[in-house]
Amino acid sequence: MRHESLRLAWGLALAVALAGCASNGASTPAHSGPSHAKMSNKGLANLQLAQNYLRAGRLDVALDRANRALRLDPQSADVQVVLGMIRQQLNDEARAGEHFDRAVKLAPEAGHVLNVRGVWLCERNRYDEADALFTRAVADPFYEAKAQSYFNAGRCAMLGNRLDRAEVPLRRGLELEPNNPLLLEQMARLQFRQGNFMSARAFFQRREAQGEVGAEMLDLAVAIEEGAGDRAAAERYRARLRQAFPDYTPTAREGSPQS
């Protein structure tokens, strides 16, 4: 199974959370609810540096900065989350899990923390536990990235081949962000897998209206049109795929239509 989209969603969620810290003042926490401890100025500065180094792939320096932040603010859930992300990139899954667990214990109502832990569980096929955390995440009134958790819940359900549980969170996410490309792509995939080719086409067209689509989405468009019986449209998308991505090799799609 591929988890690129999931990782993107939780990475963005954390970036949003830490951006909130920076914009609201160094000592203001990402989650302003009662369960979330404030950070010191130095601790937050080290945490933001850790995230920047993580993005740049400088994992050793990122780990050092995150550990400095931990020494300064041992009760910060955000520090635990960033440490978990770094450990995951270092392929230290056991310690990554420990950090994510600790983060949830420190901030059991913080949406961005619950979202990250939910993704980690989903990547380990612990779908029921992940779904419960996504549900808790969107219940957080201070959490501003609810659409990402709805996306993750739908994506996770699809990865677990639980298509009947995927549509509701995806639609709820689209109610919040009707033009969200990730949500539109996922709905197109879901409708295709369910054999709803006309609906899949509509969601693909909505996604395409937001900007350029990648090779995998063009490949999906070919399959949608083939399923809908429109060979001419399928060939047009196939030609676009060959022209835009001449080196693309189609891989097994995430499931086929289910009757």
N, C-alpha and C positions, 0 to 999 in steps of 0.2 A: 504494500500500500504506500501511496505517496502522501506526505504530510506538509508539503511546501506551503499550501494555502493556510493551513492551520497555524504553522509557525509564524507566517506573516501576520496573521490576525492578532496573535497574542503579543508579538513584538510591537505592533502598532499601539496596542492597548497600553502597554507599559510606557511607551514613548509619550503618549498622551498624558498619562498620569504624572510622569516626571516633568513634562512641560508645564503642567499645572503648578508644580512646586516652584519652578523658576519664575513663572509669571506672577505668582501671588506673593512672592517674598520667600527668602531662603528657609525660614523656619516654619512655613505653612506646609502641612502635609498634603500629599496627593489626594488623600481621602479625608474629608473633613468630618467624618462621622465620629462617634464617641469611641470606637474601637481602635482608632488609628493614632499611634504616638507621633508627636511632632519630632522633627529632626533638628539637630544643631546646624549652624551655618557651615562649619567645617565638614560635618558628616555628609550633608547634602552635596557640597562641592565635590567631595571625593566620590560620592555615588554617581553624580553626573559625569565625572571624568571616567569612571568605570564603565558606564554605558557607552560613552563615546569610543573608548578603546575597544569595547566589545564589538561595536559596529565596524570598527576598522580592522578587526581580526587580530588585534594585539592582546591575546588572551592572558598572557602572564602579567602584563601591566594592568589589565582590567581586574584580574584577580587580586593583585596587590592593593589597588585603590578600593575595591569593594571590601576587602578585609580591614582596611583602615577605617572605612565608614562603619563597619560592624563594631570595631572597638570603640568608636565614638558614640554610636547609637545602637546598642545591642537589642533594643526593643522595636526596631524599625522593620516592619514587614517588607517595605520596598527594598531594603538592603538584602533581605533573605531572597526575594524574588530575583534580583540581579545576580546574586551568587548562584542561585539555581540555574539561571540562564548560562552563566559562564561555565559552570560544571557540566552542563549538558553539552556545550560546544567542545569541552575537553573530553567528552565521552565518559564522564564519570557519572553515570546515571544514578547510582545509589545515593551519592551525596547530593546530586541535583534534587532527587526526590525528598531527601531530608530537609533541604532548604525550603522547598515549596510547602511541605507539611508545616514547617515552623512558621512560614509566612501566614498560612491560614489560621494557625493557632493565635498568632499575634493580632491578626485583623480578620476575624471570622465573618465580618459583614462587608468587607471592602470588595467591591465588584471586580476591580482590575486584578486583585490577588486571586480571587476565586476563579476568574477566567483563565489565568495562567495555569493554575493547578488543574483545572478541568481539561485544558488542552494536553497537559502532560499525562493525565490519566487516559484520555482518549487514545493517545499515541501508543499506549500499552494495552489497548483493547478492553479497558475497564469502563465500558460504555455507560452503564447505569450510574456509577459513581460520578463520571464526568457530567452526565446530564443533570444530576442533582446540583452540582456546583454551578453550572451555567444558569440554572433556574434561580439559584441564590444570588448569582451575580446581577442578574437583571432586576432583582428585587431591591437592590441598593439604590436609594434615592439620590445619592451623591455621585453615582457612576455615570459618566457622560458618554461612554462608548458601548452602550447597550447593543447597538446593531452588530458589533463585532461578536459579542457573546451569542446573539441569536444566530449569526452565521456559523459560529463554531458548533453550536448545538445541532444545527441542521447538517453541517458537514460531517460531524461525528456520527450522527445517526446513519448517514449514507455509508460511511466507512464501515460501520457495523452491519450493513445491509438491512437496516431497519427503516425502510423507506416510509412506512406509515407514520413514523415519528419525526420525519425530517421537514415536512411541508409547513407545519404550524410555526416553528421558530423562524424559518426563512421568510414566511409572509409577514410575521411580526417585525422582523428586521426591515423589510421593505416598506412597512408602514412608517417607520422612523426615517428611513433613507431610501426613497423610491428609486434613486438613480445610482445606488451603490453597486459598482461593477462586480465585486465579489459575490454579493447576494444574487444579482441577476444571472451571473454565470452558473451559480450553484442551482438556482431554480430551473434553468435550462437543462442542466444535467439531470436533475431529479425528474422533470417531466419526460425527458427522453427515456430514462430508465423505466418509468412507469408506462411507457407506450403512448403517452399523450403528445403526439408529434405536433399538433397545431399549437398547443400551449407552449411546447418547447421552442417552436419557431418564434412565437411572440416574445418570449423572454430573451431569446438570442437577439432578435431585432432590437429590443430595448437596450440590451447590452451594447450592441454595435453602435447604437446612436450616441453612446457616451464616449466613443473614441475607438482607436485601433484595437483590434483583437489579435490574440496570439495564435500560434499554429494549432494548439490543442483545441481552441474554440472553433477555428475554421474546420478542423477535422470533425468536430462534433456537428457543425452545421451541415456538412456533407451527409453524415449519418442521419440527422433529423430529416433532411429532405428525401433521402432514400426511403426512410420509414414512412414519410408522408406520401410517397409515390410520385414525387416531382423529380424526375430524373434530370430534367434540364437545369433546374435550380441546383441540384446536387453537383452537376458537372461544372456549373459556374463557380461554386465554392471550391471545388477541387482544383480548378484552374487558378483561382486566387491563391490557394494554398501552395501550389507548385511555384507560382511566380514570386510570392513573397517569402517563402521558406523552402528554397530548392533542396536543402539538405535535411529537411524534416523527415523523420521516419516514424510513421504512425505506430503507436504502442497500443497495448490492450486498453480499451476504454474501461472506465469504472463501472462495469456491469453492463448488461444489455437490457433492452426493454423486457419488462416482466408482464405477463398476461394475467 
